[in-house]
């Protein structure tokens, strides 16, 4: 948590904008601290109680991060349409896992266009869903509509949550709030993994 806090203090909105763009538009951005960073930033939109704390303008913060999320997803869609078939043939490496792409493909097939909104709140999946939508040749206008809706809801809700926390005593020790946000965001993935494990047929005996 301290690293995210220092990053915000040193890099400000510009660095956060780059991180949101990379996490939503580039396949290697799945490991970046999206949710926790946005909530942390939202905390600093509340009036500072400590003169040493920074104060961020909430409207500029939301505008920059929302635009980054929209443009990032548009890049992800374009990359999927352009290079999707090649990427499917890549071997697993440190910055790419085929299972992440497959998870996003299944999620997109299940949720359709609304996956562009729902996936925003799920780490890893939100990085790969726009790429999968591009592979599936989702119409540009339809993609753009759900892309914008997802970006506005995602950024707006997390900044608002952070702002609310910033007006409470948790501002000085937000670890519990941030940890809870991260845990909740991973719940759908944990649920799907558990369901797949419980329903998978037993391996045949040799």
Secondary structure, DSSP 8 states (H G I E B T S, - for coil): -HHHHHHHHHHHHHHHHHHHHHHHH-GGGGGS-HHHHHHHHHHTTS--SSTTS----HHHHHHHHHHHHHHHHHHHHHHHHHHHHHHHT---BTTB-HHHHHHHHHHHHHHGGGHHHHGGGSTTHHHHHHHHHHHTT--HHHHHHHHHHHHHHHHHHHHHHHHHHHTSGGGGGTHHHHHHHHHHHHHHHHHHHHHHHHHS------
